[in-house]
């Protein structure tokens, strides 16, 4: 299975801080985002999920994904300042479709897409 993870509104928030010349907020938010993404990557590695892509605020991994554990991890570790949307599927394409659906339907969601069926979990 594949898991696609992408930050919610991170770029937009950074853009606003830049336009408002809030250097301290940029530094603080950047640190929060990087820390959260590092926690996610360490979790994936611990679960033997191979990280294929790690760029910006996006992560793509492949391996055996235990849905209940994954949901619990994201619920436990999500913070209001930094949230992600997650897509899980049998292929890279399916995980990306699930991720795009998660973002289109409200963000801070974990969506599975298997055999043409979406399943939604709020994080």
DSSP file (Angstrom, degrees, kcal/mol; ACC not computed):
  #  RESIDUE AA STRUCTURE BP1 BP2  ACC     N-H-->O    O-->H-N    N-H-->O    O-->H-N    TCO  KAPPA ALPHA  PHI   PSI    X-CA   Y-CA   Z-CA
    1    1 A X              0   0    0      0, 0.0    62,-2.5     0, 0.0     2,-0.3   0.000 360.0 360.0 360.0 160.2    0.0    0.0    0.0
    2    2 A X  E     -AB  62  89A   0     87,-3.3    87,-1.9    60,-0.2     2,-0.4  -0.905 360.0-158.8-121.3 149.1    1.0    3.6   -0.5
    3    3 A X  E     -AB  61  88A   0     58,-2.3    58,-2.6    -2,-0.3     2,-0.5  -0.995   4.3-167.1-129.6 127.1    0.5    6.6    1.8
    4    4 A X  E     -AB  60  87A   0     83,-3.2    83,-2.9    -2,-0.4     2,-0.4  -0.960   8.8-175.0-115.2 129.6    0.6   10.2    0.5
    5    5 A X  E     +AB  59  86A   0     54,-3.1    54,-2.5    -2,-0.5     2,-0.3  -0.975   5.7 172.8-128.4 135.6    0.8   13.0    3.0
    6    6 A X  E     -AB  58  85A   0     79,-2.2    79,-2.7    -2,-0.4    52,-0.2  -0.995  33.1-109.6-146.1 138.9    0.7   16.8    2.4
    7    7 A X  E     - B   0  84A   0     50,-1.8     2,-0.6    -2,-0.3    77,-0.3  -0.294  32.1-121.4 -64.5 147.6    0.6   19.8    4.7
    8    8 A X  S    S-     0   0    0     75,-2.7    75,-0.4     1,-0.2    -1,-0.1  -0.833  80.3 -26.6 -95.8 117.2   -2.6   21.8    4.8
    9    9 A X  S  > S+     0   0    0     -2,-0.6     4,-2.0     1,-0.1    -1,-0.2   0.686  91.6 135.1  59.0  21.9   -2.4   25.5    3.9
   10   10 A X  H  > S+     0   0    0      2,-0.2     4,-2.3     1,-0.2     5,-0.2   0.940  71.5  46.1 -67.9 -46.8    1.3   25.6    4.9
   11   11 A X  H  > S+     0   0    0      1,-0.2     4,-2.5     2,-0.2    -1,-0.2   0.906 112.8  50.4 -61.6 -42.4    2.4   27.5    1.8
   12   12 A X  H  > S+     0   0    0      2,-0.2     4,-2.2     1,-0.2    -1,-0.2   0.893 110.5  49.4 -63.6 -40.0   -0.5   30.0    2.1
   13   13 A X  H  X S+     0   0    0     -4,-2.0     4,-2.2     2,-0.2    -1,-0.2   0.921 111.4  48.5 -66.3 -43.0    0.3   30.6    5.7
   14   14 A X  H  X S+     0   0    0     -4,-2.3     4,-2.4     1,-0.2    -2,-0.2   0.908 109.3  53.8 -62.6 -41.6    4.0   31.2    4.9
   15   15 A X  H  X S+     0   0    0     -4,-2.5     4,-2.8     1,-0.2     5,-0.2   0.920 108.0  50.0 -58.5 -44.3    3.0   33.6    2.1
   16   16 A X  H  X S+     0   0    0     -4,-2.2     4,-2.0     1,-0.2    -1,-0.2   0.923 110.1  49.8 -61.5 -44.2    0.9   35.6    4.4
   17   17 A X  H  <>S+     0   0    0     -4,-2.2     5,-2.8     2,-0.2     4,-0.3   0.892 112.1  48.8 -61.9 -38.7    3.7   35.9    7.0
   18   18 A X  H ><5S+     0   0    0     -4,-2.4     3,-1.4     3,-0.2    -2,-0.2   0.947 111.5  47.8 -65.6 -47.9    6.1   37.0    4.2
   19   19 A X  H 3<5S+     0   0    0     -4,-2.8    -1,-0.2     1,-0.3    -2,-0.2   0.810 114.5  47.2 -63.7 -29.1    3.7   39.6    2.9
   20   20 A X  T 3<5S-     0   0    0     -4,-2.0    -1,-0.3    -5,-0.2    -2,-0.2   0.421 110.5-124.9 -90.3   0.8    3.1   40.9    6.4
   21   21 A X  T < 5 +     0   0    0     -3,-1.4     2,-1.1    -4,-0.3    -3,-0.2   0.871  53.8 156.2  57.5  41.7    6.9   40.9    7.1
   22   22 A X     >< +     0   0    0     -5,-2.8     4,-2.2     1,-0.2    -1,-0.2  -0.651   8.3 167.8 -97.1  76.3    6.6   38.6   10.2
   23   23 A X  H  > S+     0   0    0     -2,-1.1     4,-2.3     1,-0.2    -1,-0.2   0.893  74.5  51.2 -59.4 -42.8   10.1   37.2   10.3
   24   24 A X  H  > S+     0   0    0      1,-0.2     4,-2.6     2,-0.2    -1,-0.2   0.890 110.3  49.3 -64.3 -38.6    9.7   35.7   13.7
   25   25 A X  H  > S+     0   0    0      2,-0.2     4,-2.9     1,-0.2     5,-0.3   0.875 108.8  53.7 -67.9 -36.5    6.4   34.0   12.8
   26   26 A X  H  X S+     0   0    0     -4,-2.2     4,-2.6     2,-0.2    -2,-0.2   0.949 111.8  44.6 -60.5 -48.6    8.0   32.6    9.7
   27   27 A X  H  X S+     0   0    0     -4,-2.3     4,-2.2     2,-0.2    -2,-0.2   0.933 115.8  47.1 -61.0 -47.1   10.8   31.1   11.7
   28   28 A X  H  X S+     0   0    0     -4,-2.6     4,-2.1     2,-0.2    -2,-0.2   0.933 115.6  43.6 -62.7 -47.8    8.5   29.7   14.4
   29   29 A X  H  X S+     0   0    0     -4,-2.9     4,-2.8     1,-0.2     5,-0.2   0.901 111.7  54.0 -67.4 -40.5    6.0   28.2   11.9
   30   30 A X  H  X S+     0   0    0     -4,-2.6     4,-2.6    -5,-0.3    -1,-0.2   0.908 109.4  48.8 -58.7 -42.4    8.8   26.8    9.8
   31   31 A X  H  X S+     0   0    0     -4,-2.2     4,-2.5    -5,-0.2    -2,-0.2   0.911 111.4  49.5 -64.2 -42.7   10.2   25.0   12.9
   32   32 A X  H  X S+     0   0    0     -4,-2.1     4,-2.3     2,-0.2    -2,-0.2   0.920 112.7  47.3 -62.3 -44.3    6.8   23.6   13.8
   33   33 A X  H  X S+     0   0    0     -4,-2.8     4,-2.6     2,-0.2     5,-0.2   0.948 113.4  47.4 -62.7 -49.3    6.2   22.3   10.3
   34   34 A X  H  X S+     0   0    0     -4,-2.6     4,-2.1     1,-0.2    -2,-0.2   0.887 112.0  50.2 -61.2 -40.6    9.7   20.7   10.1
   35   35 A X  H  X S+     0   0    0     -4,-2.5     4,-2.1     2,-0.2    -1,-0.2   0.925 112.1  47.2 -63.7 -44.6    9.3   19.1   13.5
   36   36 A X  H  X S+     0   0    0     -4,-2.3     4,-2.2     1,-0.2    -2,-0.2   0.919 112.2  49.2 -64.9 -43.4    5.9   17.6   12.7
   37   37 A X  H  X S+     0   0    0     -4,-2.6     4,-2.6     1,-0.2    -1,-0.2   0.875 109.9  52.3 -64.0 -36.3    7.2   16.3    9.3
   38   38 A X  H  X S+     0   0    0     -4,-2.1     4,-2.6    -5,-0.2    -1,-0.2   0.905 107.8  51.5 -65.6 -41.1   10.2   14.7   11.0
   39   39 A X  H  X S+     0   0    0     -4,-2.1     4,-2.1     2,-0.2    -2,-0.2   0.909 110.9  49.1 -59.7 -42.7    7.9   13.0   13.6
   40   40 A X  H  X S+     0   0    0     -4,-2.2     4,-2.5     2,-0.2    -2,-0.2   0.942 111.2  48.4 -63.5 -47.8    5.8   11.6   10.6
   41   41 A X  H  X S+     0   0    0     -4,-2.6     4,-2.6     1,-0.2     5,-0.2   0.907 111.1  50.3 -60.8 -42.3    8.9   10.4    8.8
   42   42 A X  H  X S+     0   0    0     -4,-2.6     4,-2.5     1,-0.2    -1,-0.2   0.895 110.0  51.1 -63.3 -39.2   10.2    8.7   12.0
   43   43 A X  H  X S+     0   0    0     -4,-2.1     4,-1.8     2,-0.2    -2,-0.2   0.937 110.8  48.2 -61.4 -46.8    6.9    7.0   12.5
   44   44 A X  H  <>S+     0   0    0     -4,-2.5     5,-3.0     1,-0.2    -2,-0.2   0.929 112.9  47.5 -61.1 -45.7    6.8    5.7    8.9
   45   45 A X  H ><5S+     0   0    0     -4,-2.6     3,-1.8     1,-0.2    -1,-0.2   0.914 109.6  53.3 -61.8 -42.9   10.4    4.4    9.2
   46   46 A X  H 3<5S+     0   0    0     -4,-2.5    -1,-0.2     1,-0.3    -2,-0.2   0.841 109.1  50.0 -60.1 -33.3    9.6    2.7   12.5
   47   47 A X  T 3<5S-     0   0    0     -4,-1.8    -1,-0.3    -5,-0.2    17,-0.2   0.255 120.1-111.5 -89.7  11.9    6.6    1.0   10.8
   48   48 A X  T < 5 +     0   0    0     -3,-1.8     2,-0.6     1,-0.2    16,-0.3   0.821  66.3 150.5  61.0  34.2    8.9   -0.2    8.0
   49   49 A X      < -     0   0    0     -5,-3.0     2,-0.4    -6,-0.2    -1,-0.2  -0.883  46.0-129.7 -97.2 121.4    7.2    2.1    5.5
   50   50 A X  E     -C   62   0A   0     12,-2.6    12,-2.2    -2,-0.6     2,-0.7  -0.558  14.5-134.9 -74.6 124.2    9.7    3.0    2.8
   51   51 A X  E     +C   61   0A   0     -2,-0.4    10,-0.3    10,-0.2     3,-0.1  -0.725  29.7 171.1 -83.3 117.0    9.8    6.8    2.2
   52   52 A X  E     +     0   0A   0      8,-2.9     2,-0.4    -2,-0.7     9,-0.2   0.826  68.0  25.1 -92.3 -40.4    9.9    7.4   -1.5
   53   53 A X  E     +C   60   0A   0      7,-1.8     7,-2.2     2,-0.0    -1,-0.3  -0.993  53.3 167.1-132.6 133.9    9.4   11.1   -1.5
   54   54 A X  E     +C   59   0A   0     -2,-0.4     2,-0.4     5,-0.2     5,-0.2  -0.744  28.3 138.7-144.9  90.0   10.2   13.7    1.1
   55   55 A X  E >   -C   58   0A   0      3,-1.9     3,-2.4    -2,-0.2     2,-0.2  -0.994  66.2 -36.7-143.0 131.5   10.0   17.2   -0.3
   56   56 A X  T 3  S-     0   0    0     -2,-0.4   -50,-0.0     1,-0.3     0, 0.0  -0.381 124.2 -25.2  59.4-124.0    8.7   20.4    1.1
   57   57 A X  T 3  S+     0   0    0     -2,-0.2   -50,-1.8   -50,-0.1     2,-0.4  -0.007 119.1  98.0-109.4  28.6    5.6   19.5    3.1
   58   58 A X  E <   -AC   6  55A   0     -3,-2.4    -3,-1.9   -52,-0.2     2,-0.4  -0.928  45.2-179.1-120.8 142.3    4.9   16.3    1.1
   59   59 A X  E     -AC   5  54A   0    -54,-2.5   -54,-3.1    -2,-0.4     2,-0.4  -0.999   5.4-170.6-137.3 137.7    5.8   12.7    1.9
   60   60 A X  E     +AC   4  53A   0     -7,-2.2    -8,-2.9    -2,-0.4    -7,-1.8  -0.999  15.4 173.6-127.9 129.6    5.1    9.5   -0.1
   61   61 A X  E     -AC   3  51A   0    -58,-2.6   -58,-2.3    -2,-0.4     2,-0.4  -0.901  18.3-153.2-134.7 163.3    5.7    6.1    1.4
   62   62 A X  E     +AC   2  50A   0    -12,-2.2   -12,-2.6    -2,-0.3     2,-0.3  -1.000  43.8  77.4-138.9 135.3    5.1    2.4    0.6
   63   63 A X  S    S-     0   0    0    -62,-2.5     2,-0.6    -2,-0.4   -14,-0.2  -0.972  83.4 -31.6 160.7-168.6    4.7   -0.6    2.8
   64   64 A X        -     0   0    0    -16,-0.3     2,-0.6    -2,-0.3    -2,-0.1  -0.698  58.1-163.5 -80.3 118.8    2.2   -2.4    5.0
   65   65 A X        -     0   0    0     -2,-0.6     2,-0.9   -63,-0.0     3,-0.1  -0.918  12.0-155.1-111.6 118.1   -0.1    0.2    6.5
   66   66 A X     >  -     0   0    0     -2,-0.6     4,-2.3     1,-0.2     3,-0.3  -0.824  12.9-154.8 -91.4 107.6   -2.2   -0.7    9.5
   67   67 A X  H  > S+     0   0    0     -2,-0.9     4,-2.7     1,-0.2     5,-0.2   0.863  86.8  50.9 -56.5 -46.7   -5.0    1.7    9.2
   68   68 A X  H  > S+     0   0    0      1,-0.2     4,-2.3     2,-0.2    -1,-0.2   0.908 112.9  46.4 -61.1 -43.1   -6.1    1.9   12.9
   69   69 A X  H  > S+     0   0    0     -3,-0.3     4,-2.5     2,-0.2    -1,-0.2   0.896 112.7  50.5 -64.9 -40.0   -2.5    2.6   14.0
   70   70 A X  H  X S+     0   0    0     -4,-2.3     4,-2.3     2,-0.2     5,-0.2   0.915 110.5  48.4 -66.3 -43.8   -2.0    5.2   11.4
   71   71 A X  H  X S+     0   0    0     -4,-2.7     4,-2.5     1,-0.2     5,-0.2   0.936 112.5  49.1 -60.2 -47.0   -5.3    7.0   12.3
   72   72 A X  H  X S+     0   0    0     -4,-2.3     4,-2.4    -5,-0.2    -2,-0.2   0.900 109.5  52.7 -61.5 -41.7   -4.3    6.9   16.0
   73   73 A X  H  X S+     0   0    0     -4,-2.5     4,-2.3     1,-0.2    -1,-0.2   0.948 112.3  43.6 -59.0 -50.1   -0.8    8.3   15.2
   74   74 A X  H  X S+     0   0    0     -4,-2.3     4,-1.8     1,-0.2    -2,-0.2   0.878 114.1  50.1 -68.6 -36.4   -2.2   11.3   13.2
   75   75 A X  H  < S+     0   0    0     -4,-2.5    -1,-0.2    -5,-0.2    -2,-0.2   0.910 114.5  45.0 -65.3 -40.0   -4.9   12.0   15.7
   76   76 A X  H  < S+     0   0    0     -4,-2.4    -2,-0.2    -5,-0.2    -1,-0.2   0.858 121.9  36.2 -70.6 -36.1   -2.4   11.9   18.6
   77   77 A X  H  < S+     0   0    0     -4,-2.3    -2,-0.2    -5,-0.2    -1,-0.2   0.571  87.5 108.5-100.5 -10.5    0.3   14.0   16.8
   78   78 A X     <  -     0   0    0     -4,-1.8     2,-0.3    -5,-0.2     5,-0.1  -0.453  49.1-164.8 -69.8 139.0   -1.8   16.5   14.9
   79   79 A X        -     0   0    0      3,-1.4     3,-0.3    -2,-0.2    -2,-0.1  -0.894  28.9-119.3-121.6 153.8   -1.6   20.0   16.2
   80   80 A X  S    S+     0   0    0     -2,-0.3     3,-0.2     1,-0.2    -1,-0.1   0.844 111.9  52.3 -62.4 -34.3   -3.9   22.9   15.3
   81   81 A X  S    S+     0   0    0      1,-0.2     2,-0.5    -3,-0.0    -1,-0.2   0.835 119.4  31.4 -73.0 -31.9   -1.1   25.1   13.9
   82   82 A X  S    S+     0   0    0     -3,-0.3    -3,-1.4   -50,-0.1     2,-0.3  -0.965  73.9 164.9-131.0 115.3    0.2   22.4   11.6
   83   83 A X        -     0   0    0     -2,-0.5   -75,-2.7   -75,-0.4     2,-0.3  -0.878  15.3-157.6-126.2 161.5   -2.1   19.8   10.0
   84   84 A X  E     -B    7   0A   0     -2,-0.3     2,-0.4   -77,-0.3   -77,-0.2  -0.915  12.9-135.4-131.9 160.0   -1.8   17.4    7.2
   85   85 A X  E     -B    6   0A   0    -79,-2.7   -79,-2.2    -2,-0.3     2,-0.4  -0.900  24.5-156.0-110.3 148.7   -4.1   15.5    4.8
   86   86 A X  E     -Bd   5 110A   0     23,-2.9    25,-2.8    -2,-0.4     2,-0.4  -0.981  10.7-168.9-132.2 136.0   -3.4   11.8    4.2
   87   87 A X  E     -Bd   4 111A   0    -83,-2.9   -83,-3.2    -2,-0.4     2,-0.4  -0.987   5.6-171.5-123.0 135.6   -4.3    9.5    1.3
   88   88 A X  E     +Bd   3 112A   0     23,-2.5    25,-2.5    -2,-0.4     2,-0.3  -0.989  18.5 144.9-127.5 133.7   -3.9    5.8    1.4
   89   89 A X  E     -Bd   2 113A   0    -87,-1.9   -87,-3.3    -2,-0.4    25,-0.2  -0.954  58.7-100.1-156.5 174.5   -4.3    3.4   -1.6
   90   90 A X  S    S+     0   0    0     23,-0.6     2,-0.3    -2,-0.3    24,-0.1   0.664 106.2  28.2 -75.9 -16.9   -3.1    0.3   -3.3
   91   91 A X  S  > S-     0   0    0    -89,-0.1     4,-2.4     1,-0.1   -89,-0.2  -0.876  88.4-105.1-135.2 168.5   -1.0    2.3   -5.7
   92   92 A X  H  > S+     0   0    0     -2,-0.3     4,-2.2     1,-0.2     5,-0.2   0.926 123.2  51.7 -58.0 -43.3    0.8    5.6   -5.8
   93   93 A X  H  > S+     0   0    0      1,-0.2     4,-2.6     2,-0.2    -1,-0.2   0.926 109.5  47.9 -60.5 -46.9   -2.0    6.9   -8.1
   94   94 A X  H  > S+     0   0    0      1,-0.2     4,-2.3     2,-0.2    -1,-0.2   0.879 111.1  50.6 -64.6 -37.7   -4.7    5.7   -5.7
   95   95 A X  H  X S+     0   0    0     -4,-2.4     4,-2.2     2,-0.2   -91,-0.2   0.881 111.7  48.7 -67.5 -35.4   -3.0    7.3   -2.7
   96   96 A X  H  X S+     0   0    0     -4,-2.2     4,-2.8     2,-0.2    -2,-0.2   0.897 109.8  50.9 -70.2 -40.4   -2.7   10.5   -4.6
   97   97 A X  H  X S+     0   0    0     -4,-2.6     4,-2.2     2,-0.2    -2,-0.2   0.926 112.0  48.3 -60.2 -44.0   -6.4   10.4   -5.6
   98   98 A X  H  X S+     0   0    0     -4,-2.3     4,-2.3     2,-0.2    -2,-0.2   0.904 111.3  50.3 -63.2 -41.8   -7.2    9.8   -1.9
   99   99 A X  H  X S+     0   0    0     -4,-2.2     4,-2.2     2,-0.2    -2,-0.2   0.934 110.5  48.6 -62.4 -46.7   -5.0   12.7   -0.9
  100  100 A X  H  X S+     0   0    0     -4,-2.8     4,-2.2     1,-0.2    -1,-0.2   0.881 111.6  50.4 -61.8 -37.9   -6.6   15.1   -3.4
  101  101 A X  H  X S+     0   0    0     -4,-2.2     4,-1.5    -5,-0.2    -1,-0.2   0.897 108.0  53.4 -66.5 -40.1  -10.0   14.1   -2.2
  102  102 A X  H  <>S+     0   0    0     -4,-2.3     5,-2.2     1,-0.2    -2,-0.2   0.913 112.6  44.0 -60.0 -43.3   -9.0   14.7    1.4
  103  103 A X  H ><5S+     0   0    0     -4,-2.2     3,-1.0     1,-0.2    -1,-0.2   0.877 112.6  52.0 -70.6 -37.1   -7.9   18.2    0.5
  104  104 A X  H 3<5S+     0   0    0     -4,-2.2    -1,-0.2     1,-0.2    -2,-0.2   0.742 110.1  49.6 -71.1 -22.4  -11.0   18.9   -1.6
  105  105 A X  T 3<5S-     0   0    0     -4,-1.5    -1,-0.2    -5,-0.1    -2,-0.2   0.224 136.8 -60.1-107.3  14.9  -13.3   17.8    1.2
  106  106 A X  T < 5 -     0   0    0     -3,-1.0    -3,-0.2    -4,-0.1    -2,-0.1   0.448  66.6-116.0 131.8  -2.3  -12.0   19.8    4.1
  107  107 A X  S   <S+     0   0    0     -5,-2.2    16,-0.2    -6,-0.2   -22,-0.1   0.113  88.1  76.0  62.3 176.7   -8.4   19.0    4.9
  108  108 A X  S    S+     0   0    0      1,-0.2    15,-2.4    14,-0.1     2,-0.3   0.899  80.5 121.8  45.7  48.5   -7.1   17.4    8.1
  109  109 A X  E     - E   0 122A   0     13,-0.2   -23,-2.9    14,-0.2     2,-0.5  -0.947  60.0-141.4-135.4 153.7   -8.5   14.1    6.9
  110  110 A X  E     -dE  86 121A   0     11,-3.0    11,-2.1    -2,-0.3     2,-0.4  -0.986  26.7-174.5-114.4 122.2   -7.3   10.6    6.2
  111  111 A X  E     -dE  87 120A   0    -25,-2.8   -23,-2.5    -2,-0.5     2,-0.4  -0.955  12.0-158.5-119.8 133.3   -8.9    9.1    3.1
  112  112 A X  E     -dE  88 119A   0      7,-2.4     7,-2.0    -2,-0.4     2,-0.4  -0.877   4.3-166.0-104.2 146.5   -8.5    5.6    1.8
  113  113 A X  E     +dE  89 118A   0    -25,-2.5   -23,-0.6    -2,-0.4     2,-0.4  -0.921  20.3 157.3-134.3 107.1   -9.2    4.9   -1.9
  114  114 A X  E >   - E   0 117A   0      3,-2.1     3,-1.7    -2,-0.4    -2,-0.1  -0.996  67.5 -10.2-137.1 130.1   -9.5    1.2   -2.7
  115  115 A X  T 3  S-     0   0    0     -2,-0.4    -1,-0.1     1,-0.3     3,-0.1   0.851 128.9 -53.5  52.5  39.2  -11.3   -0.4   -5.6
  116  116 A X  T 3  S+     0   0    0      1,-0.2     2,-0.5    -3,-0.0    -1,-0.3   0.569 112.9 116.3  78.8   9.5  -12.9    3.0   -6.5
  117  117 A X  E <   -E  114   0A   0     -3,-1.7    -3,-2.1     2,-0.0     2,-0.3  -0.948  52.6-147.7-119.1 130.1  -14.4    3.6   -3.1
  118  118 A X  E     -E  113   0A   0     -2,-0.5     2,-0.4    -5,-0.2    -5,-0.2  -0.714  10.3-170.6 -90.9 143.3  -13.5    6.5   -0.8
  119  119 A X  E     -E  112   0A   0     -7,-2.0    -7,-2.4    -2,-0.3     2,-0.4  -0.994  12.3-152.7-133.0 128.8  -13.5    6.1    3.0
  120  120 A X  E     +E  111   0A   0     -2,-0.4     2,-0.4    -9,-0.2    -9,-0.2  -0.833  16.2 179.3-111.9 138.3  -13.0    9.2    5.2
  121  121 A X  E     -E  110   0A   0    -11,-2.1   -11,-3.0    -2,-0.4     2,-0.3  -0.996  24.5-135.6-131.2 127.9  -11.6    9.6    8.7
  122  122 A X  E      E  109   0A   0     -2,-0.4   -13,-0.2   -13,-0.2   -14,-0.1  -0.662 360.0 360.0 -80.6 136.2  -11.4   13.1   10.3
  123  123 A X              0   0    0    -15,-2.4   -45,-0.2    -2,-0.3   -14,-0.2   0.430 360.0 360.0 -97.6 360.0   -8.1   13.6   12.1
